Amino acid sequence: MKPDTVVEEIKSKIDIVNLIAEHVDLKRSGQNYKGLCPFHSEKTPSFMVNPSKQIFHCFGCGKGGDAFSFIMEYEGMSFPEAIACLAGKAGIRIEDYRRESKAGRSLREDLYAINKEALAFFRSNLPLSRQTAAYLKERGLTDEIIGTFSLGCGRQERNALFTRLVSQQFPPERIKASGLVYFGEQEPFDFFRDRLMFPLLDLQERVIAFGGRIMAPSKSSPKYLNSPESAIFRKGEACYGLHRAKSAISRKGYSLVVEGYMDTLLCHQYGFDNAVAPLGTALTAGHLKKLRRFSDKLLLVFDGDAAGVSATKRAIELVYAEGMAAKVLLLPQGEDPDSFLRKYGPEQFRKGMGNALSPVEFLLKSSGRNRIDGVRALLHFLSPCPDPLMRDEALRELADRSGIQEMTLREEFKNIHRRPSRQGRPSAEGASGMRMGGESAGTAALSREERMLLLALLSSPERAVPVLESSPLVNRGSGLVQGIFEKIKTAFISGAADGRSTERLLALCDEEEKRLVTQLSVSPEIDEENVEVVIEECLRNITVKDLEKQIRSAGEAGDVERLQSLLLQKKGKLSKSSGSLSRQGFTDHERRGS
């Protein structure tokens, strides 16, 4: 099956509304479906999906495209990976579809394959290691949970895994890129040796990294060791156990965030199947963005020691900055979820969850006698919170629990909020060139006529090619819209202006062009009876503006004869206009569609 053939077949069987509804709560809104954007934090829905054109667009961050664009952005996939994913959803067999030869495979594909082979290697070693088996038994893990999370172990030999990977014909440079083998001055040696291995899987259940706990204590080696970052693994975004927890998080409405591998495993074993953990690092904004795909609520359950309290404070600050909601389960000193569950059982753990603290309660309680420190910390944490309702509720609670007058707290909060640190903050127009509202600098430069004409032609593809071919003045507009008009001619060829016209157009567009096309395509449709009026008046206004430029040029040159001719042409164009564009077409539709 050829690539273009399988793509078309997938598009014919995948409905973008159903696809996106698996990840976003969509509600009908006129011709479109509307929901909260999964690609940036927002409280008011600006994410639109158009079922007739099978595209999406967010008016907040500017992202848009078709089903392939969505799954690539949402899951972090390459285009070939998106084909494989959507083909599976569509029930299309692609065994005979080979994207690339084995020799030409991408780095990402090879890393997935190497990690998959390494996982099989580590799992095969587990029954052979009495020490590892004894340790797992001591920690109370069942065979079921060990199998579910694919635990394994690394051998003591210097390069057993390297030998295995070479035997499978993986190139040494790709093995090195995986981080599983260290290439020193002498022969290569395995990165994970004599360790209990915890594989980290992504949301498509592909192995992207490993964590390893040493079995024989050593002063020269850390207790836990994690894979270095690679083309498929970012430590600040990966959550251990999320591939197993994502459905439970959506079902229960919150993520149970713990600190370590064993905490996650024991939580799942005892029925708390929405548990996840950052991988070998503190909780980051990247982790939270990944978790909020499934819920914007969290229960933080970190260790009860000083380090755990500090980690919880840092997490609360990030949670507020992301506009998410959190509660804190404060465990007894010296306990973590792993030890607490084994010692006291799931009922006591569940009871503790029911008594979880709000961030306000936690910060005041953890500050002890230094109550003012806790108050100031919360005010600073609240400052970047994008949700005014969340800020208001926290300030009310803080006044009630701290005994400080609410007016005083609000005044101090205003002072803090007025002087945020500018270091590291993005400007209104950041490195991506995007402005507030998802509008790019190029998009903002479009004339009103260009925007309206594009909207009309996208609404009525069958009119596009004749209009553009008979109106050369259109191609004198801005570079952005001129490029789109040229691509429309290619995509909306005669006889092919069907329901797939917009998809063909998007395939030809660059990112900025795609952003504008999807934005206009999910705008309210122009009434069929008014499309001709809008197109006619847009073309007339474009012609008049061109005449005005020529008139200025003739006046500056002192060419009286040409000036008079141009003025007559302009008068003729204006006299033909009934003003319908400003009365019924341009004003109304621009207001509805922009």
Secondary structure, DSSP 4 states (H G I P E B T S, - for coil): --HHHHHHHHHHH--HHHHHHTTS--EEETTEEEE--SSS--SS--EEEETTTTEEEETTT--EE-HHHHHHHHHT--HHHHHHHHHHHHT---TT--SS-GGG--HHHHHHHHHHHHHHHHHHHGGG-HHHHHHHHHTT--HHHHHHTT-EE--SSSSHHHHHHHHTT--HHHHHHHTSEE--SSS-EESS-SEEEEEEE-TT--EEEEEEEESS--SSS-SEEEPPPBTTB-TTT-EETHHHHHHHHHHHTSEEE-SSHHHHHHHHHTT-TTEEEESSS---HHHHHHHTTT-SEEEE---SSHHHHHHHHHHHHHHHHTT-EEEE--PPTT--HHHHHHHH-HHHHHHHHHTPBPHHHHHHHHTTT-HHHHHHHHHHHHTT-S-HHHHHHHHHHHHHHH---HHHHHHHHHHHHHS---TT---SS-TT-B-GGG-BHHHHT--HHHHHHHHHHHH-HHHHHHHHHT-GGGGGS-HHHHHHHHHHHHHT-TT--STTHHHHHHHH--HHHHHHHHHHHTSPPPPHHHHHHHHHHHHHHHHHHHHHHHHHHHHHHT-HHHHHHHHHHHHHHHHH--SHIIIIIHHHHHHHH-
